[in-house]
Amino acid sequence: MINIMLCLLPWARRWQRLVLLAVFVTSPAAGAESASAPAVGYELVVERNVQPGSPSKQRLITIPMPQGARWCVKWNHSVAQFVVLDCYRNVAGRMVLERSHQPDFAAGLGHVLGRGVQVSDGEGGYWIKGIDEPVPGNRYALRVGAMRVNHRLVWPAQAPTKSVSISEQAAGERVIIQLQEAGYQ
């Protein structure tokens, strides 16, 4: 008899959780609370220090980036001069590196086994798809290239794709690219 009760115990706990979940979901307070809660908006921000070593930041670029939105950092390889793309997505408020496009195995580029899947782009280059790595802290530092490199952000917005050059504003400088809640300073 005890063995039968021990076997049923995990099932009973699952059943209890389902009942509690059903009560919560159908509760009038649960519906009212979610309807009145403000939606969280996100933005992609590029900042630089006002002076080297200074904690004061200057915001250079702000782009609304709602949940599910995608963007890429696009630049010209400094040696080979072809275009490289690192593409990200806002996944529930997390900056996630989804894929990268590289036309060649030039200096500093290449696919690392176990980090996404390399597929041909049909034009002699390749995509590394399925990287799906969250960016630690939703931010990273970038040493911005000269206009010859032209680091820029590109993102779909209705049509056509929008673009803004980071190099025009901060060539040779260190910037922080981050995804954050809208209005956060």
Salt bridges, closest charged atoms under 4 A:
GLU43 OE2 - ARG59 NH1 3.25
GLU47 OE2 - ARG59 NE 4.00
GLU98 OE1 - ARG70 NE 2.84
GLU98 OE2 - ARG89 NH1 3.88
ASP121 OD2 - HIS101 NE2 2.65
GLU133 OE2 - ARG115 NE 2.82
GLU173 OE2 - ARG48 NH1 2.95
